Amino acid sequence: MNWEEIRQQYPHRWLVLEGFGTYADGAKWIVPRLEVIAVFDDDWKPVWDMYKKLHHEDKWRDYYFLHTDRKIKAVKVIQKSVKWRNDTG
């Protein structure tokens, strides 16, 4: 699924996701396909805990945690850190 499809299916939720086919395009990471691993309500803490656990178990997989209220275009890479780019730039 892409991010807009996920946002429509899971409105106002925190999600743990896995990205597939991720590639770099200049200073942005493009994630063409996402799979929802877990869905949470308002509290971000359990989302973060699950993300850390999954990442610790397999650092080579592309895991993300996001809230579906965010409108994401791409993941922007800034000096070895990752920042999600929203509609405002």
C-alpha positions as CSV (number, residue, x, y, z in Angstrom):
1,M,0.0,0.0,0.0
2,N,1.1,3.6,-0.4
3,W,0.9,6.2,2.4
4,E,-2.3,7.8,1.1
5,E,-4.1,4.4,1.0
6,I,-2.9,3.7,4.5
7,R,-4.1,7.1,5.8
8,Q,-7.5,6.4,4.4
9,Q,-7.8,2.9,5.9
10,Y,-6.4,3.8,9.3
11,P,-7.4,7.4,10.1
12,H,-6.1,9.2,13.2
13,R,-3.9,6.2,14.3
14,W,-0.3,5.5,15.2
15,L,1.2,2.8,13.0
16,V,4.3,0.6,12.9
17,L,5.2,0.0,9.2
18,E,7.7,-1.8,7.1
19,G,8.9,-0.3,3.9
20,F,9.7,-2.2,0.8
21,G,11.6,-1.2,-2.3
22,T,13.1,1.8,-0.5
23,Y,15.7,3.8,-2.5
24,A,17.5,7.1,-2.4
25,D,16.7,9.9,-4.8
26,G,19.2,12.7,-4.0
27,A,18.6,13.7,-0.4
28,K,15.3,11.9,-0.1
29,W,14.3,8.3,0.6
30,I,11.5,7.0,-1.5
31,V,9.4,4.2,0.0
32,P,7.1,2.9,-2.7
33,R,5.3,0.2,-0.7
34,L,4.4,0.1,3.0
35,E,3.0,-2.8,5.0
36,V,1.1,-2.1,8.3
37,I,2.6,-4.2,11.1
38,A,0.6,-2.8,14.0
39,V,-2.1,-0.2,14.7
40,F,-2.3,1.9,17.9
41,D,-4.6,4.6,19.2
42,D,-3.4,7.9,20.7
43,D,-0.4,7.0,22.8
44,W,2.8,7.0,20.9
45,K,4.9,5.2,23.6
46,P,3.8,1.6,22.8
47,V,4.4,2.4,19.1
48,W,8.0,3.5,19.9
49,D,8.5,0.5,22.1
50,M,7.4,-1.9,19.3
51,Y,9.5,0.0,16.7
52,K,12.6,-0.3,18.9
53,K,12.0,-4.0,19.5
54,L,11.6,-4.8,15.8
55,H,14.6,-2.7,14.9
56,H,16.7,-4.4,17.5
57,E,15.7,-7.8,16.2
58,D,16.5,-7.0,12.6
59,K,18.4,-3.7,11.8
60,W,18.4,-4.5,8.1
61,R,14.6,-4.1,7.6
62,D,13.1,-0.7,7.0
63,Y,10.7,-0.1,9.9
64,Y,8.9,3.2,10.5
65,F,6.4,4.6,13.0
66,L,4.1,7.3,11.9
67,H,0.7,8.9,12.7
68,T,-1.8,8.9,9.9
69,D,-2.7,12.5,10.4
70,R,0.7,13.4,8.8
71,K,0.8,14.0,5.0
72,I,4.1,12.6,3.9
73,K,5.7,13.1,0.5
74,A,9.1,11.6,1.1
75,V,11.7,10.9,3.8
76,K,14.4,13.6,3.7
77,V,17.9,12.7,4.8
78,I,19.8,15.5,6.6
79,Q,23.4,14.9,7.8
80,K,23.1,11.2,8.7
81,S,19.7,11.8,10.3
82,V,16.3,11.1,8.9
83,K,13.4,13.6,8.9
84,W,9.9,13.1,7.4
85,R,9.0,15.7,4.9
86,N,5.5,16.9,5.0
87,D,3.4,18.9,2.6
88,T,4.8,22.2,3.8
89,G,8.3,21.2,2.8
